[in-house]
């Protein structure tokens, strides 16, 4: 494998070394990795189990699974091409959604791939033991007893652990060997499955009344909708190959083109194979007394082929092949071994890449991020992932393993589908070589369909301990999921949250600091970029700081592209120093504590929000040009301002500076009650007290308002006026304005004032993009300096931020 790239800066300059992985995988390599992951234990081990759930309708279940998976595949294609980095869905969710969503995406992805890999390993062990029995070297697996203590079940687990170790070593050797191994074993199993399907279809069509096996046993869907959807959920793990494709994005040549192609090519190959294998298995096999006895169905009366396959479990299609394919048992066993090996190869690779990415972000301990000096692979991530895989292979039965992995992948895919929607809003300028059509409907449909699969899956597999079904596989899978999620919660709040914050500070470092002030009460962050606006912003910040006894932190952000290491931004800081110093001079002349920083980052909004988090700042004051930055309706004030308003854990002030900006002699404060309006009144009080300004607090009512409504308005105005405890009471007035259009009425009134301070409206979540329609429209059209305010207070705001 080629040597990984690294960028470094000298310690004296505060630089850092970043690890990356080389690009040496072609379209064929990455496509075969995806196909190898999909056509693994999903088709060999789970077809029999799934037939027992859905009956002949398994063919429909596989087809519907391909349909459902497509709605997520398009999301992976867009995001995988735009973010070709190790980590896949974890990185995207972390980029677009607030924590702990990002951590959980990685935590679930790591576990899901590990559990899926353990499924493939257990299947490999079962197939290898069956092959040894077929060769006459051992009795049947149920009768094996070596040295008086080693049972057939223990041998299966031992074979599984040995194979996990082998493919962990292959991955440790590097991506080139990984891709070669994947191509060889994937080609073998595709050819063998083609033979299986061809002979199975011939056997089906040559069977008298073969249609009866599908339509009269006793019906096409003997277990109804629950059986079909349960089988879909149980086999949905078979379609997680596109997650593995994007995990390799950091090592793929021309990822913007090849990753979307690999996602769709693998789906085109896999879905027909699954449908045809199900058809050949159910239609080609014949019920015999030997198979009935082997399946434990003696004395059950009439036995249908789908029931027989269900009871035979992972050996279902192996026994079917023994009936209609020449040398079918050894041929399918060899193919099954090849299939599980290629799936093992792909998922060991993917699981280690997720933990590597989490280690790089410090969501997991830093040793997950270590690259072997000789092999240039994340050896610790591979080793620890292999240990997790082995533990799961030993601890859980195969049905529970499959179900637990299904649940985790479904939860991860739901997050990814929501992420692709969010990134259209938060990252409008992201270079997208492929875009999901008809947004946002495909990912939304994917979310709904996948959520519906989960309860059907758990119910169908059984929760016998609480009186549902005839087994506890569903309950084991559910408990495993809950335990892992709970453990993740402990790790995130006990370790990861703090370490990720430290990592974020490293990525947006403070590279220039001008005179730290003495300890003060509160702090307001003032990002500055335009020297012409800096003075006016500082006047507002000074008024706030004097009133609260606080300090000002002036900051400027130097941005570099995502492709460029953060340390390279140091070459561009000199141009920002002058702006910082001029802004600080304004505060120093007013004898207000002030400090200044220049930060380097990939994103302005991230740098500002990180500054607020790092310093525990109480407020942010941002400038606004008074117009949309783009034509997109979901970008209201500009993407940077929008994100700071919605994501910063602080009160936010957004100031549009009017043409006659200067000292304030008259201030207009429209109010409608609520915490945002109260914050507007508090800021207006600070400005008025500092500059001796007159304040008019107003409310606009409809001309047809009743007497009781007007009385309520007067009471509201009196409460608002009472908040002005620093301004001369004789200079604070209230007024009721009448008009049918609130914005027009306020615009007319504002012409007689120097500054208007208006709070965010209390509209519903779906209507309120940033501040609400009324303040944003007023701010856009006003000819005077306008300050919009939004207080960071309520639980609803935090819930809104959690869901994106």
MARDODREN-553804 format. One line per 4 residues: number of its first residue (from 1); their letters; for each residue x, y, z of C-alpha. Coordinates in steps of 0.02 Angstrom, whole numbers. Layout:
N
NUM	a	X/Y/Z; ... $
***
This chain:
804
1	xxxx	0/0/0; 63/173/-41; 126/284/95; -9/388/179 $
5	xxxx	-2/574/163; 31/688/310; 38/875/334; 131/950/477 $
9	xxxx	182/1115/547; 317/1155/673; 277/1142/855; 327/1322/878 $
13	xxxx	188/1372/763; 60/1266/853; 39/1152/702; -20/972/703 $
17	xxxx	7/812/604; -146/744/514; -160/563/458; -239/512/294 $
21	xxxx	-253/353/192; -189/335/13; -299/311/-141; -262/148/-230 $
25	xxxx	-431/62/-254; -514/59/-426; -699/56/-469; -690/-133/-488 $
29	xxxx	-606/-153/-318; -735/-51/-223; -883/-125/-319; -826/-301/-279 $
33	xxxx	-807/-252/-96; -990/-196/-95; -1053/-349/-188; -947/-460/-78 $
37	xxxx	-1027/-386/78; -1204/-403/9; -1190/-579/-62; -1123/-658/95 $
41	xxxx	-1212/-739/239; -1367/-641/188; -1401/-758/42; -1322/-918/107 $
45	xxxx	-1362/-917/292; -1521/-813/299; -1618/-874/148; -1675/-1030/241 $
49	xxxx	-1725/-936/399; -1814/-801/298; -1910/-932/197; -1980/-996/361 $
53	xxxx	-2043/-821/400; -2115/-764/234; -2152/-928/144; -2152/-919/-46 $
57	xxxx	-2173/-731/-28; -1987/-726/11; -1960/-682/-172; -2069/-529/-146 $
61	xxxx	-1981/-488/19; -1811/-484/-68; -1879/-377/-208; -1959/-256/-85 $
65	xxxx	-1798/-251/15; -1707/-194/-141; -1840/-61/-165; -1825/0/15 $
69	xxxx	-1635/-4/9; -1632/104/-147; -1701/253/-52; -1550/245/63 $
73	xxxx	-1427/197/-73; -1456/364/-162; -1414/455/-1; -1253/356/16 $
77	xxxx	-1210/391/-166; -1226/581/-143; -1138/592/24; -1005/461/-16 $
81	xxxx	-953/558/-171; -952/724/-80; -860/659/75; -741/522/17 $
85	xxxx	-666/489/188; -645/339/303; -794/336/420; -940/347/299 $
89	xxxx	-1109/378/380; -1027/421/545; -937/572/472; -1089/637/380 $
93	xxxx	-1205/627/530; -1071/709/638; -1054/849/511; -1240/886/491 $
97	xxxx	-1327/841/654; -1292/897/832; -1209/781/956; -1228/650/1017 $
101	xxxx	-1303/603/847; -1131/598/768; -1056/491/906; -1202/371/901 $
105	xxxx	-1190/356/712; -1011/296/729; -1047/191/883; -1193/102/796 $
109	xxxx	-1099/84/633; -949/6/718; -1058/-116/814; -1170/-156/665 $
113	xxxx	-1022/-200/555; -944/-301/694; -1105/-398/726; -1131/-425/539 $
117	xxxx	-954/-489/528; -985/-607/672; -1137/-673/578; -1028/-711/428 $
121	xxxx	-898/-793/539; -1025/-905/626; -1096/-954/456; -922/-995/395 $
125	xxxx	-896/-1108/546; -1059/-1200/515; -1021/-1224/330; -843/-1284/362 $
129	xxxx	-902/-1411/491; -1036/-1472/370; -906/-1490/232; -793/-1592/348 $
133	xxxx	-943/-1702/389; -985/-1721/203; -806/-1778/172; -831/-1915/301 $
137	xxxx	-702/-1848/424; -826/-1812/564; -1000/-1870/613; -1148/-1751/599 $
141	xxxx	-1121/-1587/692; -1245/-1639/827; -1145/-1798/860; -969/-1723/862 $
145	xxxx	-874/-1744/1025; -685/-1725/1019; -576/-1762/1170; -734/-1785/1268 $
149	xxxx	-766/-1597/1282; -765/-1516/1109; -939/-1518/1033; -989/-1477/855 $
153	xxxx	-1055/-1309/915; -887/-1268/994; -797/-1317/834; -906/-1198/734 $
157	xxxx	-860/-1056/851; -675/-1102/843; -677/-1100/652; -765/-931/660 $
161	xxxx	-631/-855/771; -491/-923/662; -569/-847/506; -593/-679/594 $
165	xxxx	-409/-682/638; -359/-722/459; -454/-578/382; -398/-459/518 $
169	xxxx	-221/-503/463; -266/-477/279; -334/-305/320; -181/-268/424 $
173	xxxx	-76/-305/269; -161/-163/175; -300/-112/55; -216/-184/-101 $
177	xxxx	-218/-361/-31; -394/-329/35; -460/-282/-137; -375/-430/-222 $
181	xxxx	-446/-555/-98; -619/-479/-117; -619/-490/-306; -567/-674/-306 $
185	xxxx	-693/-738/-179; -835/-630/-245; -809/-694/-422; -814/-874/-360 $
189	xxxx	-978/-858/-267; -1066/-761/-406; -1024/-900/-530; -1081/-1037/-411 $
193	xxxx	-1242/-947/-369; -1274/-930/-555; -1258/-1119/-572; -1372/-1144/-421 $
197	xxxx	-1504/-1030/-494; -1497/-1109/-667; -1518/-1288/-602; -1647/-1232/-474 $
201	xxxx	-1756/-1149/-605; -1744/-1303/-717; -1792/-1415/-571; -1937/-1300/-529 $
205	xxxx	-2007/-1295/-705; -1987/-1483/-727; -2084/-1517/-567; -2268/-1563/-592 $
209	xxxx	-2382/-1423/-532; -2232/-1320/-477; -2342/-1167/-458; -2426/-1252/-311 $
213	xxxx	-2266/-1234/-210; -2287/-1046/-222; -2475/-1022/-224; -2550/-1170/-130 $
217	xxxx	-2432/-1201/16; -2558/-1154/83; -2546/-978/6; -2414/-866/-70 $
221	xxxx	-2394/-777/98; -2441/-905/232; -2386/-790/375; -2465/-635/298 $
225	xxxx	-2395/-461/304; -2302/-494/467; -2208/-636/386; -2159/-534/233 $
229	xxxx	-2103/-380/327; -2020/-485/462; -1918/-575/328; -1874/-407/251 $
233	xxxx	-1808/-343/416; -1717/-506/451; -1624/-503/284; -1602/-314/271 $
237	xxxx	-1424/-335/330; -1389/-406/157; -1404/-231/83; -1279/-144/196 $
241	xxxx	-1142/-160/66; -1157/21/11; -1108/73/187; -949/-28/164 $
245	xxxx	-919/51/-7; -917/228/63; -808/173/209; -670/149/82 $
249	xxxx	-695/321/5; -529/388/68; -437/253/-31; -536/256/-194 $
253	xxxx	-469/331/-355; -584/472/-418; -710/446/-277; -832/578/-340 $
257	xxxx	-867/469/-492; -827/293/-434; -918/287/-267; -1093/323/-338 $
261	xxxx	-1060/201/-480; -1005/66/-358; -1160/91/-250; -1280/70/-395 $
265	xxxx	-1182/-66/-485; -1180/-173/-328; -1369/-151/-304; -1401/-198/-486 $
269	xxxx	-1300/-358/-463; -1366/-409/-293; -1556/-386/-297; -1590/-503/-446 $
273	xxxx	-1475/-634/-371; -1571/-634/-207; -1741/-648/-292; -1683/-788/-407 $
277	xxxx	-1600/-885/-265; -1761/-877/-163; -1863/-936/-313; -1744/-1079/-352 $
281	xxxx	-1734/-1136/-170; -1921/-1142/-137; -1969/-1210/-308; -1825/-1332/-338 $
285	xxxx	-1818/-1425/-174; -1926/-1578/-141; -1988/-1632/30; -1908/-1800/77 $
289	xxxx	-1916/-1901/237; -1729/-1881/266; -1742/-1690/257; -1900/-1691/364 $
293	xxxx	-1808/-1793/495; -1652/-1682/483; -1762/-1528/505; -1849/-1601/657 $
297	xxxx	-2021/-1596/575; -2068/-1779/603; -2252/-1801/641; -2297/-1626/583 $
301	xxxx	-2414/-1686/446; -2395/-1604/277; -2232/-1508/264; -2208/-1371/136 $
305	xxxx	-2042/-1329/54; -2032/-1158/138; -2060/-1238/309; -1923/-1362/273 $
309	xxxx	-1801/-1225/223; -1846/-1125/378; -1807/-1269/495; -1646/-1312/405 $
313	xxxx	-1589/-1132/435; -1417/-1087/369; -1404/-1258/286; -1569/-1235/191 $
317	xxxx	-1504/-1193/18; -1357/-1313/42; -1479/-1458/59; -1583/-1390/-85 $
321	xxxx	-1430/-1388/-197; -1395/-1568/-149; -1558/-1616/-236; -1550/-1525/-402 $
325	xxxx	-1369/-1471/-432; -1237/-1600/-481; -1118/-1610/-333; -1228/-1476/-260 $
329	xxxx	-1184/-1496/-76; -996/-1477/-92; -1015/-1346/-228; -1132/-1238/-123 $
333	xxxx	-1029/-1266/33; -875/-1205/-58; -973/-1056/-125; -1043/-1022/47 $
337	xxxx	-870/-1025/121; -811/-906/-16; -962/-794/14; -938/-783/200 $
341	xxxx	-751/-754/177; -779/-608/58; -909/-535/176; -790/-559/321 $
345	xxxx	-656/-473/222; -767/-324/181; -842/-301/354; -678/-319/450 $
349	xxxx	-614/-184/334; -766/-73/360; -780/-98/547; -598/-51/573 $
353	xxxx	-618/105/464; -764/166/570; -667/146/732; -516/226/647 $
357	xxxx	-621/379/601; -692/389/778; -516/379/849; -461/519/732 $
361	xxxx	-603/626/800; -562/571/979; -735/497/1000; -637/339/1041 $
365	xxxx	-464/336/1121; -324/404/1012; -239/236/985; -381/189/865 $
369	xxxx	-306/323/752; -130/253/749; -58/202/581; 67/59/574 $
373	xxxx	235/131/522; 271/-12/401; 101/-67/335; 21/107/340 $
377	xxxx	-142/33/403; -240/72/565; -179/-85/653; -255/-49/824 $
381	xxxx	-426/-13/748; -416/-178/653; -361/-277/806; -494/-209/924 $
385	xxxx	-631/-225/794; -580/-407/769; -591/-436/957; -767/-362/961 $
389	xxxx	-818/-470/812; -750/-627/893; -841/-594/1057; -1007/-572/967 $
393	xxxx	-979/-728/862; -952/-831/1018; -1088/-754/1126; -1245/-746/1017 $
397	xxxx	-1347/-870/914; -1351/-836/727; -1532/-771/719; -1501/-649/861 $
401	xxxx	-1338/-592/782; -1425/-554/618; -1569/-462/702; -1455/-355/811 $
405	xxxx	-1354/-302/659; -1515/-264/563; -1579/-150/701; -1414/-55/709 $
409	xxxx	-1403/-33/521; -1583/26/511; -1550/159/645; -1392/214/556 $
413	xxxx	-1478/222/386; -1617/329/461; -1485/451/522; -1399/455/353 $
417	xxxx	-1562/488/260; -1599/633/376; -1421/695/354; -1432/708/165 $
421	xxxx	-1585/819/187; -1500/928/317; -1341/947/214; -1438/1021/69 $
425	xxxx	-1475/1163/192; -1316/1172/294; -1193/1135/153; -1271/1211/-4 $
429	xxxx	-1102/1237/-87; -1037/1060/-58; -960/990/-219; -1089/857/-268 $
433	xxxx	-1045/748/-417; -1208/653/-389; -1369/725/-315; -1524/635/-254 $
437	xxxx	-1670/678/-369; -1840/740/-308; -1772/796/-139; -1822/775/0 $
441	xxxx	-1942/634/-42; -1823/486/-73; -1734/499/96; -1897/536/187 $
445	xxxx	-1978/382/110; -1823/282/158; -1838/340/339; -2022/290/353 $
449	xxxx	-2001/120/270; -1849/72/374; -1930/124/538; -2078/12/495 $
453	xxxx	-1963/-139/473; -1897/-139/652; -2051/-185/756; -2101/-318/628 $
457	xxxx	-1927/-392/638; -1925/-402/828; -2104/-468/838; -2076/-600/705 $
461	xxxx	-1917/-668/784; -2005/-681/951; -2003/-618/1128; -2053/-781/1211 $
465	xxxx	-2002/-722/1384; -2145/-596/1380; -2268/-709/1291; -2237/-662/1109 $
469	xxxx	-2183/-796/984; -2094/-961/1009; -1915/-900/1030; -1818/-759/1111 $
473	xxxx	-1711/-709/963; -1803/-544/945; -1787/-510/1130; -1599/-549/1130 $
477	xxxx	-1573/-433/983; -1673/-295/1067; -1581/-312/1233; -1412/-316/1144 $
481	xxxx	-1456/-156/1054; -1514/-69/1214; -1358/-122/1310; -1241/-61/1172 $
485	xxxx	-1334/105/1158; -1328/128/1347; -1142/90/1349; -1119/219/1211 $
489	xxxx	-1209/349/1316; -1089/318/1460; -935/328/1348; -996/485/1259 $
493	xxxx	-1030/587/1415; -889/510/1516; -752/525/1385; -794/568/1205 $
497	xxxx	-881/735/1229; -733/814/1317; -605/739/1197; -703/792/1043 $
501	xxxx	-711/970/1111; -523/969/1132; -502/903/955; -619/1039/887 $
505	xxxx	-514/1171/974; -360/1099/889; -447/1112/720; -501/1294/746 $
509	xxxx	-354/1356/848; -333/1527/920; -178/1584/827; -177/1767/877 $
513	xxxx	-226/1831/1047; -219/2016/1087; -220/2068/1271; -328/1956/1377 $
517	xxxx	-441/2060/1488; -453/2037/1673; -590/1922/1734; -760/1995/1697 $
521	xxxx	-939/1939/1722; -1011/1902/1552; -937/1892/1379; -1000/1938/1207 $
525	xxxx	-916/1870/1050; -907/1991/903; -852/1911/738; -783/2045/622 $
529	xxxx	-735/2036/439; -782/2202/361; -685/2352/433; -827/2469/383 $
533	xxxx	-951/2380/496; -834/2338/639; -849/2507/726; -1039/2504/735 $
537	xxxx	-1042/2324/795; -918/2369/931; -1027/2515/989; -1172/2395/1016 $
541	xxxx	-1059/2270/1104; -987/2408/1214; -1161/2461/1269; -1202/2280/1312 $
545	xxxx	-1037/2254/1405; -1053/2414/1507; -1229/2368/1560; -1187/2189/1608 $
549	xxxx	-1013/2221/1676; -948/2104/1544; -807/2092/1417; -793/2083/1228 $
553	xxxx	-706/1947/1128; -672/2006/951; -640/1864/830; -599/1843/647 $
557	xxxx	-603/1678/552; -479/1624/419; -555/1483/316; -469/1353/209 $
561	xxxx	-551/1221/98; -590/1050/171; -455/977/60; -322/1089/141 $
565	xxxx	-247/1053/312; -295/1179/445; -114/1226/477; -99/1300/301 $
569	xxxx	-217/1440/352; -79/1520/455; -12/1598/296; -168/1707/285 $
573	xxxx	-187/1777/461; -91/1939/435; -231/2018/336; -353/1991/480 $
577	xxxx	-243/2067/616; -278/2247/564; -467/2222/572; -453/2145/745 $
581	xxxx	-341/2285/811; -455/2423/745; -606/2343/826; -516/2319/991 $
585	xxxx	-460/2500/991; -642/2556/994; -674/2456/1153; -511/2511/1233 $
589	xxxx	-557/2694/1205; -721/2659/1295; -626/2575/1438; -714/2407/1411 $
593	xxxx	-618/2243/1436; -580/2169/1266; -476/2031/1188; -454/1974/1010 $
597	xxxx	-425/1808/922; -399/1748/746; -458/1570/717; -424/1451/575 $
601	xxxx	-554/1326/516; -642/1248/370; -807/1334/410; -846/1507/478 $
605	xxxx	-1001/1454/575; -911/1306/654; -769/1419/711; -889/1545/789 $
609	xxxx	-994/1412/876; -834/1329/938; -774/1496/1007; -936/1515/1104 $
613	xxxx	-921/1338/1173; -737/1353/1216; -753/1516/1313; -928/1487/1382 $
617	xxxx	-982/1652/1304; -1150/1724/1347; -1192/1814/1185; -1143/1833/1002 $
621	xxxx	-1162/1991/898; -1154/1966/709; -1169/2087/566; -1293/2062/423 $
625	xxxx	-1304/2144/253; -1493/2142/253; -1518/2023/107; -1520/1839/68 $
629	xxxx	-1349/1768/32; -1425/1648/-95; -1588/1620/-186; -1626/1467/-80 $
633	xxxx	-1781/1490/27; -1706/1385/168; -1556/1502/182; -1631/1653/269 $
637	xxxx	-1497/1775/326; -1349/1683/251; -1287/1510/291; -1158/1566/421 $
641	xxxx	-1278/1681/514; -1418/1554/508; -1310/1418/583; -1241/1527/723 $
645	xxxx	-1417/1584/768; -1482/1406/778; -1330/1315/848; -1240/1431/968 $
649	xxxx	-1271/1401/1154; -1286/1588/1186; -1400/1737/1159; -1381/1797/980 $
653	xxxx	-1393/1974/912; -1393/2005/724; -1368/2186/674; -1405/2260/505 $
657	xxxx	-1314/2426/499; -1413/2568/421; -1345/2704/307; -1349/2835/445 $
661	xxxx	-1272/2727/581; -1196/2819/726; -1252/2873/899; -1430/2825/947 $
665	xxxx	-1548/2961/1004; -1712/2868/978; -1742/2679/988; -1895/2584/929 $
669	xxxx	-1936/2419/1017; -2080/2320/940; -2140/2186/1060; -2255/2037/1063 $
673	xxxx	-2202/1962/1229; -2095/1810/1263; -1911/1781/1303; -1844/1846/1136 $
677	xxxx	-1940/2009/1155; -1876/2024/1334; -1698/2006/1269; -1734/2144/1141 $
681	xxxx	-1794/2257/1281; -1640/2219/1386; -1522/2261/1242; -1619/2420/1202 $
685	xxxx	-1606/2467/1386; -1416/2444/1379; -1401/2554/1223; -1520/2687/1289 $
689	xxxx	-1437/2697/1459; -1265/2715/1380; -1313/2845/1250; -1455/2935/1338 $
693	xxxx	-1579/2886/1204; -1768/2894/1203; -1858/2727/1190; -2031/2690/1121 $
697	xxxx	-2102/2517/1153; -2242/2480/1028; -2367/2347/982; -2467/2339/821 $
701	xxxx	-2651/2290/836; -2785/2265/707; -2902/2415/692; -3047/2298/731 $
705	xxxx	-2969/2233/893; -3090/2219/1039; -3077/2315/1201; -3016/2164/1296 $
709	xxxx	-2880/2133/1167; -2822/2312/1181; -2819/2298/1370; -2707/2145/1357 $
713	xxxx	-2591/2240/1240; -2578/2386/1362; -2533/2265/1501; -2400/2185/1392 $
717	xxxx	-2327/2355/1349; -2319/2406/1532; -2227/2244/1574; -2104/2275/1433 $
721	xxxx	-2074/2455/1486; -2040/2397/1664; -1885/2303/1603; -1799/2469/1565 $
725	xxxx	-1725/2489/1738; -1565/2581/1683; -1644/2707/1566; -1722/2867/1631 $
729	xxxx	-1906/2819/1654; -1960/2984/1578; -1874/2933/1416; -1969/2766/1402 $
733	xxxx	-2139/2774/1318; -2266/2648/1258; -2382/2659/1110; -2514/2556/1021 $
737	xxxx	-2504/2565/832; -2649/2515/721; -2633/2428/553; -2680/2273/455 $
741	xxxx	-2501/2239/401; -2382/2232/551; -2221/2245/449; -2281/2395/347 $
745	xxxx	-2339/2485/504; -2172/2457/592; -2074/2510/438; -2169/2675/431 $
749	xxxx	-2140/2704/616; -1954/2659/609; -1914/2806/495; -1914/2920/647 $
753	xxxx	-1787/2815/745; -1601/2781/738; -1609/2599/794; -1745/2466/799 $
757	xxxx	-1722/2316/916; -1842/2172/883; -1851/1999/959; -1881/1835/869 $
761	xxxx	-2064/1788/850; -2142/1639/937; -2196/1546/782; -2205/1358/760 $
765	xxxx	-2049/1258/721; -2098/1232/539; -2134/1417/510; -1988/1492/603 $
769	xxxx	-1829/1471/503; -1714/1582/606; -1796/1731/692; -1969/1713/618 $
773	xxxx	-2051/1787/464; -2094/1957/540; -1923/2011/609; -1832/1944/456 $
777	xxxx	-1947/2036/335; -1936/2196/437; -1746/2185/447; -1731/2156/261 $
781	xxxx	-1838/2307/215; -1792/2432/352; -1688/2586/311; -1622/2607/487 $
785	xxxx	-1504/2505/594; -1598/2350/651; -1547/2225/784; -1637/2058/794 $
789	xxxx	-1622/1959/955; -1644/1778/1002; -1622/1712/1178; -1550/1538/1207 $
793	xxxx	-1669/1476/1339; -1804/1349/1310; -1809/1161/1297; -1904/1170/1132 $
797	xxxx	-1757/1258/1051; -1639/1122/1109; -1758/987/1047; -1771/1075/879 $
801	xxxx	-1581/1079/865; -1570/894/913; -1681/843/766; -1587/957/648 $
***
